[in-house]
Amino acid sequence: MNVMTKNWIEIGTIGDIPLRGARHVHSGDKTIAIFRNAHNKIFALEDKCPHGGCPISNGIVHDSSVTCPIHNWVISLETGQALGADEGQILAFPVQIDGDKILLSLGVK
């Protein structure tokens, strides 16, 4: 690992995440959803809806948001904050791209 990736965990490549889709990774007892929007931007959120705890990685990705497949809550991919009239938040994690590699920091944004 080079100096740039010192405090980051390599979790895969951009090609591993479908366009407007998600995958998830596990870290201890946490499941983290990794999202890729239509503009190839990568985001990482705790993989649970703030309303009911279902996997948000199964949701529909649009712009910089994801819609929960069960509750239809819209969650910001940047902050993990519920949008619109809904209230709640899930953890958002920093990501960076090194070439085509996705690097994740377990420090919360």
Beta strands, then each sheet from edge to edge (+ up, - down):
strand 1: 9-13
strand 2: 21-27
strand 3: 30-36
strand 4: 42-46
strand 5: 60-62
strand 6: 65-67
strand 7: 74-76
strand 8: 92-93
strand 9: 95-98
strand 10: 101-104
sheet 1: 1+ 10- 9+
sheet 2: 2+ 3- 4+ 8-
sheet 3: 5+ 6- 7+
end
